[in-house]
Amino acid sequence: MKNEHRIRVLAGGMVLISLLFALFFSRWWLWLAAFVGVNLIQSVYTGFCPAEKILARIFPEKPQP
């Protein structure tokens, strides 16, 4: 799986978790969904995505033969 796909899965999962936590625990969890959305938007304009850096260290890309 490419890191781009991993980032999308991570972002979508964080938003869903945030919504579930807001539903069952506290509305303050909606700030997590807002943070993820703002981070996705800023990464388009700046080219910097913290999740990309973290995932690149966890799952280094294998060289193609």
Beta strands, then each sheet from edge to edge (+ up, - down):
end
